[in-house]
């Protein structure tokens, strides 16, 4: 079984007035990335840093086959 995990930190100027357009842009970026990617057990884990329109790191996306390392993964990721 595979899991997709994603985290976005909305404490950023790009989300200030209305977060919806920036969230939509990030989802479109992920959609484009996924369309061109090969996603299967052989290619996992797949990690992608998420950046806001201003270029700041605001989160991550990971696809992995095992969730046993989720807690340690979340601790290691710094936003």
Secondary structure, 3 states (H helix, E strand, C coil): CCEEEEEECCCCHHHCCCHHHHHHHHHHHHHHHHHHCCCCHHHCCEEEEEECCCCCEEEEEEEECCCCCHHHHHHHCCC
